[in-house]
Amino acid sequence: MTNDYDDIINLPHHVSKHHPQMSIWNRAAQFAPFAALTGYDDAIKDATQENLERF
């Protein structure tokens, strides 16, 4: 039984000869501004405040 990627699964990782490898800090910074749940923190704060006012 063969899988679709059996021919490439054990190949070495490509390293560019022309572009320097990005540092892990710069790579992480690319994704830092991403927020999958925009407004979620505000919704939690609002719900908390409403519950505190009830009691």
ChimeraX commands (.cxc) that place a marker at each C-alpha (Angstrom):
marker #1 position 0.00,0.00,0.00 radius 0.5
marker #1 position 1.47,3.37,-1.00 radius 0.5
marker #1 position 0.47,6.84,0.05 radius 0.5
marker #1 position 0.36,9.99,-2.06 radius 0.5
marker #1 position 3.51,11.48,-0.53 radius 0.5
marker #1 position 5.72,8.43,-0.10 radius 0.5
marker #1 position 8.06,9.70,-2.83 radius 0.5
marker #1 position 8.83,12.99,-1.00 radius 0.5
marker #1 position 8.36,12.22,2.68 radius 0.5
marker #1 position 12.03,11.45,3.38 radius 0.5
marker #1 position 13.59,14.22,1.29 radius 0.5
marker #1 position 15.76,16.76,3.14 radius 0.5
marker #1 position 14.24,20.12,4.06 radius 0.5
marker #1 position 14.94,22.77,1.40 radius 0.5
marker #1 position 17.21,25.66,2.40 radius 0.5
marker #1 position 17.41,28.61,0.04 radius 0.5
marker #1 position 20.79,29.61,-1.37 radius 0.5
marker #1 position 19.57,33.16,-2.04 radius 0.5
marker #1 position 17.44,34.16,0.94 radius 0.5
marker #1 position 18.59,34.01,4.56 radius 0.5
marker #1 position 16.46,31.96,6.90 radius 0.5
marker #1 position 14.02,34.04,8.93 radius 0.5
marker #1 position 14.65,34.07,12.66 radius 0.5
marker #1 position 12.07,32.38,14.85 radius 0.5
marker #1 position 11.32,35.79,16.47 radius 0.5
marker #1 position 10.55,37.44,13.13 radius 0.5
marker #1 position 8.48,34.46,12.04 radius 0.5
marker #1 position 6.44,34.57,15.24 radius 0.5
marker #1 position 5.92,38.32,14.82 radius 0.5
marker #1 position 4.14,37.70,11.52 radius 0.5
marker #1 position 1.36,35.87,13.32 radius 0.5
marker #1 position 1.22,37.90,16.55 radius 0.5
marker #1 position -1.37,40.44,15.32 radius 0.5
marker #1 position -3.74,37.69,14.21 radius 0.5
marker #1 position -6.78,37.34,16.48 radius 0.5
marker #1 position -9.14,34.55,15.49 radius 0.5
marker #1 position -11.79,35.70,17.94 radius 0.5
marker #1 position -11.89,39.46,17.47 radius 0.5
marker #1 position -13.98,41.03,20.20 radius 0.5
marker #1 position -13.99,37.93,22.38 radius 0.5
marker #1 position -12.13,39.63,25.25 radius 0.5
marker #1 position -14.62,42.51,25.21 radius 0.5
marker #1 position -17.56,40.09,25.25 radius 0.5
marker #1 position -16.10,38.27,28.27 radius 0.5
marker #1 position -15.54,41.55,30.12 radius 0.5
marker #1 position -19.10,42.69,29.38 radius 0.5
marker #1 position -20.59,39.39,30.53 radius 0.5
marker #1 position -18.49,39.46,33.69 radius 0.5
marker #1 position -19.57,42.99,34.47 radius 0.5
marker #1 position -23.24,42.13,33.93 radius 0.5
marker #1 position -22.96,39.14,36.25 radius 0.5
marker #1 position -21.21,41.18,38.93 radius 0.5
marker #1 position -23.94,43.82,38.82 radius 0.5
marker #1 position -26.62,41.17,39.40 radius 0.5
marker #1 position -25.16,40.02,42.69 radius 0.5
marker link #1:1,2 radius 0.2
marker link #1:2,3 radius 0.2
marker link #1:3,4 radius 0.2
marker link #1:4,5 radius 0.2
marker link #1:5,6 radius 0.2
marker link #1:6,7 radius 0.2
marker link #1:7,8 radius 0.2
marker link #1:8,9 radius 0.2
marker link #1:9,10 radius 0.2
marker link #1:10,11 radius 0.2
marker link #1:11,12 radius 0.2
marker link #1:12,13 radius 0.2
marker link #1:13,14 radius 0.2
marker link #1:14,15 radius 0.2
marker link #1:15,16 radius 0.2
marker link #1:16,17 radius 0.2
marker link #1:17,18 radius 0.2
marker link #1:18,19 radius 0.2
marker link #1:19,20 radius 0.2
marker link #1:20,21 radius 0.2
marker link #1:21,22 radius 0.2
marker link #1:22,23 radius 0.2
marker link #1:23,24 radius 0.2
marker link #1:24,25 radius 0.2
marker link #1:25,26 radius 0.2
marker link #1:26,27 radius 0.2
marker link #1:27,28 radius 0.2
marker link #1:28,29 radius 0.2
marker link #1:29,30 radius 0.2
marker link #1:30,31 radius 0.2
marker link #1:31,32 radius 0.2
marker link #1:32,33 radius 0.2
marker link #1:33,34 radius 0.2
marker link #1:34,35 radius 0.2
marker link #1:35,36 radius 0.2
marker link #1:36,37 radius 0.2
marker link #1:37,38 radius 0.2
marker link #1:38,39 radius 0.2
marker link #1:39,40 radius 0.2
marker link #1:40,41 radius 0.2
marker link #1:41,42 radius 0.2
marker link #1:42,43 radius 0.2
marker link #1:43,44 radius 0.2
marker link #1:44,45 radius 0.2
marker link #1:45,46 radius 0.2
marker link #1:46,47 radius 0.2
marker link #1:47,48 radius 0.2
marker link #1:48,49 radius 0.2
marker link #1:49,50 radius 0.2
marker link #1:50,51 radius 0.2
marker link #1:51,52 radius 0.2
marker link #1:52,53 radius 0.2
marker link #1:53,54 radius 0.2
marker link #1:54,55 radius 0.2
view
